[in-house]
Amino acid sequence: MKSKFPLILLGILIVWSNRNAPIFSFDLSEILICVVMGILSIRPALGWLTSGMKGIPGFEAYCALHFFYYVSPYIRGSVDFLRYPLATRVQTGLAVCLFLFFAQLAFGYAMKNLVGSVVTRGRFFNRSISALRHMEILWALLGIWWILTAAITLQVLPNVGAAFNVLRSFQASSGAIAVFYLFGAHGKKILSSGKLAILLIAVVSGILLMFTSGFLVTGTFIILIAILGFTMEAHRFPILSAVLCLAFISFLHLGKSEVRERYWQEGTNFSERGVDPIELYSFWAASSSRHFFDKKHESEERASFLQRASLIQMLSLVVDESPGRRPFLGGETYLQIPKLLVPRLFWPNKPRGSLPTETLGIYYGIQTLESVEITAIGLGAIAEAWANFGWLGVVLVGVFLGFVFAVPGTLSRRLETDKLGYVLAVVFLSYSLDLENALGTFVVSAFQTLFVASVGFYFISKNEALPTIKKVTRKIMMNGPSKGRNPSSATDLNRALP
């Protein structure tokens, strides 16, 4: 990165926002744990930013989000977290540190020694999507994403049965690809003002439609993908745009509970009928404004969107309960993954993808059999790992995810942007931002979306795999060596390579 100003500004904002944090009155062991957690969370992202921003930083973003989900609430002294004894809080912090350390260790090892030569030279990942070079397909994907988003959100989509999950997967993949590449084109300054206006109108309206569901997470993912696509091509961070987006999301967050109470059916997490977006946002703006100017609840209600995100109290609950009061599950939630991978087309009554999360919620008394029919409360992959195997589970899941993230990380660093492998790495990026789901839900959702994207883009791509040594040698012999040179010279090899 040409300027370290964004990093300096981010550091100042973090310190300022936590200037009155109670962490400084905690035990020394907790302070040290917070420091280590913070370093492990942001180290990969800082390395990516200061080393030329090579490749898609899926793993780096995944680690960085642990700062907001675990480190920030620890520093700010979350009430739900502080009610646990010191020993539990220390174990919780150490579990996060251990998870991040082994995930980064496995990621680094896989990137250097295992994944590169095996993954990037495969014919499948090297298939070229020439349409991406001319952007026609990107605008088509953007239109498809917008149409599917509107149809699903406004509930005008006809009943398609088991094919609905396929449509959702196609919506997610098409949106991620179109937004990433088109905002990258904007970063390279190759979009005309008219096309830029169309892009902004489509993306902003699509995100606003997403928000009408009462959930802010999916729309926020699209915003982060757009910012990342721009940053990677422009080599600068859009500070003003990011701050405005954060402020807007935080503002909506203030009135989110009232919107849900008014528009969701009682006992559910959705509206059974389509809503009028204009009427909904009018109510939402009035509700958020009322909370913003309410002095009585000012300190509580002005908490930002990111500060509200917290998984550390869930991890503390699991650590406090197991193995003392509740035995470890012994891999029960992981054994559910194979059955979740079966397509619903072949198993119409297949359990929901949130089954592992529901199992954890019921086991630890967070939810009941009745409440999981309405919504699921995420505990995160670290809490699930502890619930199954304790310290060993935390280490093994960290290593597993480190290897998993190394695949898209390698593809995006070693392949050109029009290769199928790079496109799939972009699709996987949205799952890098999901920390709340259990490992099974994460794996199944990512697999379904990547499978749909692979099939779809395979048919519009062509094979441009790297040639074998035998083919290169044959081409050299057919063309003849360069005059005055040995047939095996570098010049002849370069001529033979495509």
C-alpha positions as CSV (number, residue, x, y, z in Angstrom):
1,M,0.0,0.0,0.0
2,K,1.4,3.4,-1.0
3,S,0.2,5.1,2.2
4,K,-0.1,3.7,5.7
5,F,-2.6,6.5,6.6
6,P,-5.6,4.0,6.7
7,L,-3.7,1.8,9.1
8,I,-2.8,4.7,11.3
9,L,-6.4,6.0,11.2
10,L,-7.7,2.6,12.1
11,G,-5.4,2.4,15.1
12,I,-6.4,5.8,16.3
13,L,-10.1,5.0,16.0
14,I,-9.6,1.7,17.9
15,V,-7.7,3.3,20.8
16,W,-10.1,6.3,21.0
17,S,-13.3,4.1,21.0
18,N,-11.8,2.0,23.8
19,R,-10.3,4.9,25.9
20,N,-12.7,4.2,28.8
21,A,-12.7,0.4,28.4
22,P,-12.6,-1.5,31.7
23,I,-10.0,-3.9,30.4
24,F,-7.3,-1.7,32.0
25,S,-8.7,-2.6,35.5
26,F,-8.6,-6.3,34.7
27,D,-6.1,-8.9,35.9
28,L,-2.7,-8.7,34.2
29,S,-3.3,-12.2,32.6
30,E,-6.5,-11.0,30.9
31,I,-4.7,-7.9,29.6
32,L,-1.9,-10.0,28.1
33,I,-4.4,-12.4,26.5
34,C,-6.3,-9.5,24.9
35,V,-3.0,-8.2,23.5
36,V,-2.1,-11.6,22.0
37,M,-5.7,-12.1,20.6
38,G,-5.5,-8.6,19.0
39,I,-2.1,-9.3,17.4
40,L,-3.2,-12.7,16.1
41,S,-6.4,-11.2,14.7
42,I,-5.0,-8.4,12.7
43,R,-1.5,-9.6,11.9
44,P,-2.5,-11.4,8.6
45,A,-4.5,-8.4,7.4
46,L,-1.6,-6.0,8.2
47,G,0.7,-8.3,6.3
48,W,-1.5,-8.3,3.3
49,L,-1.9,-4.5,3.3
50,T,1.8,-3.8,3.6
51,S,3.0,-6.4,1.2
52,G,1.4,-5.2,-2.0
53,M,-2.2,-6.6,-1.5
54,K,-1.5,-9.8,-3.5
55,G,-4.4,-12.1,-3.9
56,I,-7.9,-12.1,-2.4
57,P,-7.5,-11.8,1.4
58,G,-10.2,-14.2,2.5
59,F,-8.2,-15.7,5.3
60,E,-6.9,-12.3,6.3
61,A,-10.4,-11.0,6.6
62,Y,-11.6,-14.1,8.5
63,C,-8.9,-13.5,11.1
64,A,-9.5,-9.8,11.3
65,L,-13.2,-10.3,12.1
66,H,-12.2,-12.2,15.2
67,F,-11.1,-8.8,16.6
68,F,-14.7,-7.5,16.4
69,Y,-16.3,-10.8,17.5
70,Y,-13.9,-11.7,20.4
71,V,-11.3,-9.0,21.2
72,S,-13.4,-5.9,21.1
73,P,-16.2,-7.2,23.5
74,Y,-13.4,-8.5,25.8
75,I,-11.8,-5.1,25.9
76,R,-15.0,-3.2,26.4
77,G,-16.1,-5.5,29.2
78,S,-19.3,-7.0,27.8
79,V,-21.7,-7.6,30.6
80,D,-22.7,-11.1,29.3
81,F,-19.0,-12.0,29.3
82,L,-17.9,-10.5,32.6
83,R,-20.5,-12.5,34.6
84,Y,-18.2,-15.6,34.2
85,P,-15.4,-16.2,36.6
86,L,-11.8,-15.2,35.9
87,A,-10.7,-18.7,35.2
88,T,-13.4,-19.2,32.5
89,R,-12.6,-15.8,30.9
90,V,-8.9,-16.7,30.7
91,Q,-9.6,-20.1,29.2
92,T,-11.9,-18.4,26.7
93,G,-9.2,-16.0,25.6
94,L,-6.6,-18.7,25.4
95,A,-8.9,-20.8,23.2
96,V,-9.2,-18.0,20.7
97,C,-5.5,-17.4,20.7
98,L,-4.8,-21.2,20.2
99,F,-7.4,-21.3,17.3
100,L,-5.9,-18.3,15.5
101,F,-2.3,-19.5,16.0
102,F,-2.8,-23.0,14.6
103,A,-5.1,-21.7,11.8
104,Q,-2.3,-19.3,10.7
105,L,0.4,-21.9,11.1
106,A,-1.6,-24.4,8.9
107,F,-2.4,-21.6,6.3
108,G,1.2,-20.6,6.0
109,Y,2.5,-24.1,5.7
110,A,-0.2,-25.1,3.1
111,M,0.4,-22.0,1.0
112,K,4.2,-22.8,0.8
113,N,4.4,-26.5,0.7
114,L,1.2,-28.3,-0.3
115,V,-1.4,-26.4,-2.2
116,G,0.4,-24.3,-4.8
117,S,1.8,-27.0,-7.2
118,V,-1.2,-29.3,-6.8
119,V,-4.0,-26.8,-7.1
120,T,-2.9,-24.1,-9.6
121,R,-1.7,-26.5,-12.3
122,G,-4.9,-28.4,-12.5
123,R,-6.9,-28.2,-15.8
124,F,-10.1,-27.4,-14.0
125,F,-8.9,-24.3,-12.2
126,N,-6.9,-23.0,-15.2
127,R,-10.0,-22.9,-17.5
128,S,-10.3,-19.4,-18.9
129,I,-13.4,-17.3,-18.8
130,S,-12.7,-14.9,-21.7
131,A,-16.0,-13.0,-21.2
132,L,-14.7,-11.6,-17.9
133,R,-12.1,-9.6,-19.9
134,H,-14.9,-7.7,-21.7
135,M,-17.2,-7.5,-18.7
136,E,-20.4,-8.4,-20.6
137,I,-21.0,-11.4,-18.3
138,L,-20.4,-9.2,-15.2
139,W,-23.2,-6.9,-16.1
140,A,-25.4,-9.9,-16.8
141,L,-24.5,-11.4,-13.4
142,L,-25.2,-8.1,-11.7
143,G,-28.7,-8.0,-13.3
144,I,-29.4,-11.6,-12.3
145,W,-28.3,-10.9,-8.8
146,W,-30.6,-7.9,-8.5
147,I,-33.6,-9.7,-10.0
148,L,-33.2,-12.7,-7.7
149,T,-32.6,-10.4,-4.7
150,A,-35.8,-8.5,-5.4
151,A,-37.8,-11.6,-6.1
152,I,-36.7,-13.4,-2.9
153,T,-37.0,-10.3,-0.7
154,L,-40.4,-9.1,-2.0
155,Q,-41.6,-12.7,-2.0
156,V,-42.7,-12.7,-5.7
157,L,-40.7,-15.7,-6.6
158,P,-42.9,-18.7,-7.5
159,N,-42.6,-21.9,-5.5
160,V,-39.7,-23.8,-7.0
161,G,-39.4,-26.4,-4.2
162,A,-36.0,-28.0,-3.8
163,A,-34.6,-25.8,-6.5
164,F,-34.8,-22.7,-4.2
165,N,-31.5,-23.5,-2.6
166,V,-29.9,-23.6,-6.0
167,L,-31.3,-20.2,-6.8
168,R,-30.0,-18.8,-3.5
169,S,-26.6,-20.3,-4.2
170,F,-26.6,-18.8,-7.7
171,Q,-27.7,-15.4,-6.3
172,A,-24.9,-15.4,-3.8
173,S,-22.2,-16.4,-6.3
174,S,-23.4,-14.1,-9.1
175,G,-23.6,-11.1,-6.7
176,A,-20.1,-11.7,-5.2
177,I,-18.5,-12.1,-8.6
178,A,-20.2,-9.1,-10.3
179,V,-19.7,-6.7,-7.4
180,F,-16.0,-7.7,-6.9
181,Y,-15.0,-7.4,-10.5
182,L,-17.0,-4.3,-11.4
183,F,-15.8,-2.3,-8.4
184,G,-12.4,-3.5,-9.3
185,A,-12.9,-2.0,-12.7
186,H,-14.0,1.2,-11.0
187,G,-10.7,1.1,-9.1
188,K,-8.8,0.8,-12.3
189,K,-10.8,3.8,-13.7
190,I,-12.1,2.0,-16.7
191,L,-15.8,2.5,-16.1
192,S,-17.5,5.5,-17.7
193,S,-19.5,7.8,-15.5
194,G,-22.7,6.4,-16.9
195,K,-21.8,2.8,-16.2
196,L,-20.5,3.7,-12.7
197,A,-23.9,5.3,-12.0
198,I,-25.7,2.2,-13.1
199,L,-23.4,0.1,-10.9
200,L,-24.0,2.2,-7.8
201,I,-27.8,2.3,-8.4
202,A,-28.0,-1.4,-8.8
203,V,-25.8,-2.3,-5.9
204,V,-27.2,0.2,-3.4
205,S,-30.8,-0.7,-4.3
206,G,-30.0,-4.4,-4.1
207,I,-28.5,-3.9,-0.6
208,L,-31.4,-1.9,0.6
209,L,-33.7,-4.7,-0.6
210,M,-31.6,-7.1,1.4
211,F,-31.9,-5.0,4.5
212,T,-35.8,-5.1,4.3
213,S,-35.6,-8.6,5.6
214,G,-34.6,-7.3,9.0
215,F,-31.1,-8.7,8.7
216,L,-28.0,-6.5,8.0
217,V,-25.4,-9.2,7.6
218,T,-25.9,-10.3,4.0
219,G,-26.0,-6.7,2.7
220,T,-22.9,-5.8,4.7
221,F,-21.1,-8.7,3.1
222,I,-21.8,-7.2,-0.3
223,I,-20.5,-3.8,0.9
224,L,-17.3,-5.4,2.1
225,I,-16.8,-7.3,-1.2
226,A,-17.2,-4.0,-3.1
227,I,-14.7,-2.2,-0.9
228,L,-12.2,-5.0,-1.3
229,G,-12.6,-5.2,-5.0
230,F,-12.0,-1.5,-5.3
231,T,-9.0,-1.5,-2.9
232,M,-7.2,-4.3,-4.7
233,E,-7.2,-2.5,-8.1
234,A,-6.9,1.1,-6.9
235,H,-4.3,0.3,-4.3
236,R,-5.9,2.7,-1.9
237,F,-8.6,2.3,0.7
238,P,-11.9,4.3,0.1
239,I,-11.9,5.7,3.7
240,L,-14.8,8.1,3.1
241,S,-17.1,5.5,1.5
242,A,-16.3,3.0,4.2
243,V,-17.0,5.4,7.0
244,L,-20.3,6.5,5.4
245,C,-21.4,2.8,5.0
246,L,-20.5,2.0,8.6
247,A,-22.4,5.1,9.8
248,F,-25.5,4.1,7.8
249,I,-25.5,0.5,9.0
250,S,-25.0,1.7,12.6
251,F,-27.9,4.0,12.2
252,L,-30.1,1.2,10.9
253,H,-29.0,-1.0,13.7
254,L,-30.5,1.4,16.3
255,G,-34.0,0.8,15.1
256,K,-33.6,-2.8,13.9
257,S,-35.4,-4.4,16.8
258,E,-38.5,-2.2,16.3
259,V,-38.6,-3.0,12.6
260,R,-38.5,-6.7,13.4
261,E,-41.2,-6.4,16.0
262,R,-43.5,-4.6,13.6
263,Y,-42.9,-6.6,10.4
264,W,-42.0,-10.1,11.5
265,Q,-44.8,-12.5,12.4
266,E,-44.9,-13.2,16.1
267,G,-42.5,-16.0,17.0
268,T,-40.7,-16.0,13.6
269,N,-37.7,-14.3,12.1
270,F,-39.4,-13.3,8.8
271,S,-42.4,-11.7,7.3
272,E,-45.0,-14.0,5.7
273,R,-45.9,-11.4,3.2
274,G,-44.0,-8.9,1.1
275,V,-43.4,-5.5,2.5
276,D,-43.5,-2.0,1.0
277,P,-39.8,-0.9,1.1
278,I,-40.7,2.8,1.2
279,E,-43.1,2.4,4.1
280,L,-40.6,0.1,5.9
281,Y,-37.7,2.5,5.6
282,S,-39.9,5.5,6.6
283,F,-40.7,3.6,9.8
284,W,-37.1,2.4,10.2
285,A,-35.7,6.0,9.9
286,A,-38.1,7.3,12.4
287,S,-37.3,4.5,14.9
288,S,-33.5,4.9,14.5
289,S,-33.7,8.7,14.8
290,R,-35.7,8.4,18.0
291,H,-33.1,6.1,19.5
292,F,-30.3,8.3,18.3
293,F,-31.6,11.4,20.0
294,D,-32.8,9.6,23.1
295,K,-30.4,10.9,25.8
296,K,-31.6,8.4,28.4
297,H,-30.3,5.4,26.4
298,E,-27.5,7.3,24.5
299,S,-24.6,5.2,25.7
300,E,-26.3,1.9,25.0
301,E,-28.1,2.7,21.7
302,R,-25.2,4.4,20.0
303,A,-23.1,1.3,20.1
304,S,-22.0,0.6,16.6
305,F,-22.9,-2.3,14.4
306,L,-19.5,-3.9,14.8
307,Q,-19.4,-3.4,18.5
308,R,-22.7,-5.3,18.9
309,A,-21.2,-8.3,17.1
310,S,-19.9,-10.7,19.7
311,L,-19.4,-14.4,20.1
312,I,-17.1,-14.3,23.1
313,Q,-20.0,-14.8,25.6
314,M,-21.1,-17.9,23.7
315,L,-17.6,-19.3,23.8
316,S,-17.5,-18.5,27.5
317,L,-20.7,-20.3,28.1
318,V,-19.4,-23.5,26.4
319,V,-16.1,-23.3,28.2
320,D,-17.8,-22.8,31.6
321,E,-20.2,-25.7,31.0
322,S,-17.9,-28.4,29.5
323,P,-16.6,-30.7,30.5
324,G,-17.6,-29.9,34.1
325,R,-21.4,-29.9,34.0
326,R,-22.0,-31.1,30.4
327,P,-19.7,-33.8,28.8
328,F,-18.0,-33.1,25.5
329,L,-20.2,-34.0,22.5
330,G,-17.4,-36.2,21.0
331,G,-17.8,-35.0,17.4
332,E,-21.6,-35.2,17.2
333,T,-22.1,-32.0,15.3
334,Y,-19.3,-32.9,12.8
335,L,-20.9,-36.3,12.1
336,Q,-23.9,-34.4,10.9
337,I,-22.0,-32.9,8.0
338,P,-22.3,-35.8,5.6
339,K,-26.1,-36.0,5.8
340,L,-26.3,-32.2,5.2
341,L,-24.3,-32.6,2.0
342,V,-27.0,-34.7,0.4
343,P,-29.0,-32.6,-2.1
344,R,-32.5,-31.9,-1.0
345,L,-33.6,-33.0,-4.4
346,F,-32.8,-36.6,-3.3
347,W,-33.8,-36.2,0.3
348,P,-36.8,-33.7,0.5
349,N,-37.0,-34.1,4.3
350,K,-33.3,-33.5,4.9
351,P,-32.5,-31.6,8.1
352,R,-31.9,-27.9,7.9
353,G,-28.4,-26.7,7.2
354,S,-28.4,-25.1,10.6
355,L,-28.7,-28.5,12.3
356,P,-25.2,-28.3,14.0
357,T,-26.0,-24.8,15.4
358,E,-29.4,-26.0,16.6
359,T,-27.8,-29.0,18.3
360,L,-25.4,-26.8,20.2
361,G,-28.1,-24.4,21.2
362,I,-30.4,-27.0,22.6
363,Y,-27.5,-28.9,24.3
364,Y,-26.3,-25.8,26.2
365,G,-29.8,-24.5,27.0
366,I,-29.7,-21.5,24.8
367,Q,-32.7,-22.7,22.7
368,T,-35.5,-25.2,22.8
369,L,-36.9,-27.7,20.3
370,E,-39.6,-25.1,19.6
371,S,-37.4,-22.1,19.3
372,V,-35.0,-23.7,16.7
373,E,-38.0,-24.0,14.4
374,I,-38.0,-20.2,14.3
375,T,-34.4,-19.1,14.4
376,A,-30.9,-20.4,15.2
377,I,-28.4,-18.7,17.5
378,G,-24.9,-18.9,16.3
379,L,-22.1,-20.0,18.6
380,G,-19.2,-19.9,16.2
381,A,-16.7,-22.5,15.1
382,I,-14.4,-22.1,18.2
383,A,-17.3,-22.8,20.6
384,E,-18.3,-25.8,18.6
385,A,-14.8,-27.2,18.6
386,W,-14.6,-26.8,22.4
387,A,-18.0,-28.4,22.8
388,N,-16.9,-31.5,20.9
389,F,-13.3,-32.1,22.0
390,G,-12.1,-29.2,24.2
391,W,-8.5,-28.0,23.6
392,L,-7.9,-30.7,21.0
393,G,-10.9,-29.7,19.0
394,V,-9.9,-26.0,19.0
395,V,-6.5,-27.0,17.6
396,L,-7.8,-29.4,15.0
397,V,-10.5,-27.1,13.7
398,G,-8.0,-24.3,13.5
399,V,-5.7,-26.5,11.4
400,F,-8.5,-27.7,9.2
401,L,-9.7,-24.2,8.4
402,G,-6.2,-23.0,7.8
403,F,-5.8,-25.7,5.1
404,V,-9.3,-24.9,3.6
405,F,-8.5,-21.2,3.3
406,A,-5.2,-21.9,1.7
407,V,-6.9,-23.3,-1.4
408,P,-8.7,-20.0,-2.5
409,G,-5.7,-18.1,-1.2
410,T,-3.4,-19.9,-3.5
411,L,-5.7,-19.7,-6.5
412,S,-6.1,-15.9,-6.2
413,R,-2.4,-15.4,-5.8
414,R,-1.1,-17.6,-8.6
415,L,-3.9,-17.4,-11.3
416,E,-5.0,-14.6,-13.5
417,T,-8.3,-12.9,-12.7
418,D,-10.1,-14.5,-15.7
419,K,-9.3,-18.1,-14.6
420,L,-12.0,-20.3,-13.1
421,G,-10.0,-20.9,-10.0
422,Y,-9.7,-17.1,-9.3
423,V,-13.5,-16.7,-9.8
424,L,-14.2,-19.5,-7.3
425,A,-11.9,-17.8,-4.8
426,V,-14.0,-14.6,-5.2
427,V,-17.2,-16.7,-4.5
428,F,-15.6,-18.2,-1.4
429,L,-14.8,-14.7,-0.1
430,S,-18.3,-14.1,1.2
431,Y,-17.9,-17.2,3.4
432,S,-14.7,-15.8,4.8
433,L,-16.9,-13.2,6.6
434,D,-19.1,-15.8,8.3
435,L,-17.9,-16.5,11.9
436,E,-21.3,-17.2,13.5
437,N,-22.2,-20.5,11.9
438,A,-21.0,-23.9,13.0
439,L,-18.4,-25.7,10.9
440,G,-21.0,-28.0,9.3
441,T,-23.2,-25.1,8.2
442,F,-20.1,-23.2,6.9
443,V,-18.9,-26.3,4.9
444,V,-22.3,-27.2,3.5
445,S,-23.2,-23.6,2.4
446,A,-19.8,-23.0,0.9
447,F,-19.9,-26.3,-0.9
448,Q,-23.4,-25.7,-2.4
449,T,-22.6,-22.3,-3.7
450,L,-19.2,-23.3,-5.1
451,F,-20.7,-26.3,-6.8
452,V,-23.4,-24.2,-8.5
453,A,-20.7,-21.6,-9.5
454,S,-18.4,-24.3,-10.8
455,V,-21.0,-25.9,-13.0
456,G,-22.3,-22.6,-14.3
457,F,-18.9,-21.1,-15.2
458,Y,-17.5,-24.4,-16.5
459,F,-19.7,-24.3,-19.6
460,I,-18.7,-20.7,-20.5
461,S,-15.0,-21.4,-20.0
462,K,-12.4,-23.1,-22.1
463,N,-9.4,-25.2,-21.2
464,E,-6.1,-23.4,-21.1
465,A,-4.2,-25.6,-18.7
466,L,-0.5,-25.3,-18.6
467,P,1.2,-27.6,-21.3
468,T,3.2,-30.6,-20.2
469,I,7.0,-30.8,-20.8
470,K,6.3,-33.5,-23.5
471,K,4.0,-31.1,-25.4
472,V,6.5,-28.2,-25.1
473,T,9.4,-30.4,-26.4
474,R,7.3,-31.6,-29.4
475,K,6.4,-28.0,-30.3
476,I,10.1,-27.0,-30.2
477,M,11.1,-29.9,-32.4
478,M,8.4,-29.1,-34.9
479,N,9.3,-25.4,-35.1
480,G,13.0,-25.9,-35.0
481,P,15.4,-24.3,-32.5
482,S,16.4,-20.7,-32.6
483,K,19.2,-20.0,-34.9
484,G,22.6,-20.5,-33.2
485,R,21.0,-21.7,-30.0
486,N,20.6,-25.0,-28.2
487,P,17.1,-26.5,-28.6
488,S,16.6,-26.5,-24.9
489,S,17.4,-22.8,-24.5
490,A,15.1,-20.4,-22.6
491,T,14.2,-18.6,-25.8
492,D,12.8,-21.8,-27.4
493,L,10.9,-22.7,-24.2
494,N,9.3,-19.2,-24.1
495,R,8.3,-19.6,-27.8
496,A,6.7,-22.9,-27.1
497,L,4.7,-21.8,-24.1
498,P,1.3,-20.1,-24.8
